Every structure is written in structure tokens, then in C-alpha cells.
């Protein structure tokens, strides 16, 4: 993974924010027309929803690969579920005490990026790091060879 950190001040700040949003949109599968208010409104709404639903998880897109990591130190693996619901990745966890009372919980949802299929989503739990990692990559269709029929 490579990250670039740039600090920009002065008059270029607004343009830089615009370019960062364009890059973020492109990395998440959006093809935004920068002059279309409708496409920006939809992107902004989904970006805010994703941020609000993240609930402490880290969401990365790189080279068309998605990776979501979430520390779940207070949860046993059997307390955590990962599902795909309406093309959203849903992370859910809940713990109970001996009396059945909920002691801790989380719920996070992320849109499955364009080109990613539910069957390609994988989830792993690292016991040593107490970390849940959900990943997905763009689905690649197999190459189809079409036999050319020769007619005269």
C-alpha cells in the first residue's frame, strides 16, 4: 500500500479538496462529471453515509481492491457476522453477559464497489491482532474464445 500525504495552503486548498474528492470517487468506482450537480450530490450522500456507518473501521481502496479492517478486541469470532445485504457489506457484532444483557455491539455497512461481486468478498479474523479484515477485488470474467465459422 502506498499513501501520499500532501499539505496545501492558501488559494490552492479548494482546488486540492476538489481533486481529492474526484480521486476518492474514481477509486470507489464512480465516474463523476465534475460539472453535474446531480452526480456530486449522489456521491456526497454516499460518502457521508459511509463515514457515518463506518463505526471505527478503516476502509481502503487500492488498485481496485477493497479492504475493511476493524479491531474487535471485545468480541469473540462467533459474536461477529459479515453479510452482503442489498449490495452492502454489513459487519455486525454483539456480546452478552451471563444474564443475556448486551454488553457491547457494533454495526457497520459499506457499499460494495462497482465491479465487485458478493461471492468474491472474503473475511478473516486474526487472533493475534484481534482484527477483522474483509476484502474484495474486482470480479474478472473468464476469457471466452469464440470459434470463427468460415462460410462461402
C-alpha positions in Angstrom: 0.0 0.0 0.0 1.2 3.4 -0.8 -0.1 6.6 0.7 0.8 10.2 -0.3 0.3 13.0 2.2 0.3 16.5 0.8 -0.2 19.7 2.8 -1.5 22.5 0.7 -2.3 26.0 2.0 -3.6 29.2 0.5 -5.6 29.6 -2.7 -4.9 26.1 -3.9 -6.7 24.5 -0.9 -10.2 24.4 -2.6 -8.9 23.0 -5.8 -6.9 20.4 -3.9 -10.0 19.3 -2.0 -11.9 19.1 -5.3 -9.2 16.9 -6.8 -9.0 14.7 -3.7 -12.8 14.1 -3.9 -12.5 13.3 -7.6 -9.8 10.7 -6.9 -11.8 9.2 -4.0 -14.8 9.0 -6.2 -12.8 7.3 -9.0 -11.2 4.9 -6.6 -14.6 3.8 -5.4 -16.0 3.2 -8.8 -17.7 6.5 -9.5 -17.3 8.2 -12.9 -18.3 11.7 -11.9 -19.0 14.5 -14.3 -17.4 17.4 -12.4 -20.0 19.8 -13.9 -23.1 17.7 -12.9 -24.6 18.7 -9.6 -26.7 15.5 -9.5 -23.7 13.2 -9.7 -21.9 15.2 -6.9 -25.0 15.2 -4.7 -25.3 11.4 -5.0 -21.5 10.9 -4.4 -21.6 13.3 -1.4 -24.6 11.5 0.1 -23.0 8.1 -0.2 -19.6 9.3 1.1 -21.3 10.8 4.2 -23.4 7.6 4.7 -20.2 5.5 4.5 -18.4 7.7 7.0 -21.3 7.7 9.4 -21.8 3.9 9.2 -18.1 3.0 9.5 -18.2 2.9 13.3 -14.4 2.8 13.8 -13.4 0.6 10.9 -10.8 1.5 8.3 -11.9 1.4 4.7 -9.2 1.3 2.0 -9.5 1.1 -1.8 -6.2 0.5 -3.7 -5.7 -0.9 -7.2 -9.4 -1.8 -7.4 -9.1 -3.9 -4.2 -11.3 -3.2 -1.2 -10.1 -3.8 2.3 -12.0 -3.1 5.5 -10.3 -3.6 8.9 -11.9 -3.4 12.3 -10.4 -4.1 15.7 -12.7 -6.4 17.6 -10.8 -7.0 20.8 -14.0 -7.2 22.9 -15.6 -9.7 20.7 -15.2 -13.5 20.1 -15.2 -14.6 16.4 -18.6 -16.2 17.0 -20.0 -12.9 18.1 -19.3 -11.3 14.7 -21.1 -11.7 11.4 -20.3 -10.5 7.9 -23.1 -10.4 5.4 -23.9 -9.0 2.0 -27.3 -7.3 2.1 -28.6 -5.3 -0.9 -25.1 -5.0 -2.3 -23.8 -3.7 1.0 -21.2 -5.3 3.2 -22.6 -5.5 6.7 -20.4 -6.0 9.7 -22.3 -6.8 12.9 -21.1 -7.8 16.4 -22.8 -8.2 19.7 -21.6 -9.5 23.1 -23.8 -10.5 26.1 -23.1 -11.0 29.8 -24.1 -14.2 31.7 -27.6 -12.8 32.1 -28.1 -12.2 28.4 -27.7 -8.4 28.6 -25.9 -6.8 25.7 -22.5 -5.5 26.9 -21.0 -4.3 23.6 -22.1 -4.0 20.0 -21.2 -2.5 16.6 -22.9 -2.3 13.2 -21.1 -1.0 10.1 -22.2 -1.0 6.4 -20.3 -0.3 3.2 -21.4 -0.2 -0.4 -19.8 -3.0 -2.4 -17.8 -1.0 -5.1 -18.7 -1.2 -8.7 -17.3 -4.3 -10.4 -17.1 -6.3 -7.1 -19.3 -9.3 -6.7 -20.7 -10.6 -3.3 -19.2 -14.1 -4.0 -15.7 -12.5 -4.1 -15.9 -11.0 -0.6 -13.6 -12.7 2.0 -13.5 -12.2 5.7 -10.6 -13.2 8.0 -10.1 -12.8 11.8 -6.6 -12.5 13.2 -6.5 -13.8 16.8 -3.1 -12.3 17.5 -4.1 -8.8 16.2 -7.8 -9.2 17.3 -8.6 -7.7 13.9 -11.4 -8.5 11.4 -10.4 -8.0 7.8 -12.9 -8.0 4.9 -11.6 -7.9 1.4 -12.8 -8.0 -2.1 -11.4 -7.5 -5.6 -12.9 -6.7 -9.0 -14.5 -9.8 -10.5 -12.7 -10.9 -13.6 -14.8 -12.7 -16.2 -13.0 -15.6 -17.8 -11.8 -15.2 -21.4 -14.3 -16.6 -23.8 -12.9 -17.9 -27.1 -15.4 -17.8 -30.0 -14.8 -20.2 -32.8 -15.0 -18.4 -36.1 -17.1 -20.2 -38.6 -15.9 -19.9 -42.2 -18.6 -19.6 -44.8 -18.5 -19.1 -48.6 
